[in-house]
Amino acid sequence: MWTIIFVFLMIAIFGRILAWGIKAAWGLTKIVLVVVFFPLILIVFALSGLIFVALPILLIVGIVVLAKIVSGTLLH
């Protein structure tokens, strides 16, 4: 009986910690992707002669970010 209660409480407590850790890691992953890998991918595209791919991607992302800044949803 005590074992069942112990296991249930362990799952409840560490399940919440695991869920919080996944949320935090997902937020950190998004930041790393946007700040590090996206510019790196665009630089690689430009240096390898795929500027015709990099420029439209950069323009689309720039327009989306500008629209979010104007609407006020980016900074909240």
C-alpha positions, 0 to 999 in steps of 0.5 A: 500500500505504501509503495503504491502511494509512494509511486503515485506521489513520485509520478505526480511530483516529478511528472509536473517537474518533467512537464515544466522542464519540457516547456522550458526546453521548448522555449529555449530551443525556439530561441536557439533556433531563431537566434543561431540557426536561422541566420546561419542557414541564411548565411550558408544559403547566400555563400553557396549561391542560393541567394535566390532562396535566402532573400525571399525567406528573409523578406517573408520573415522580416514582413512577419516580424514587422507586422507583429511589431506594429500590431504589438503582439511580438513584445508581449 
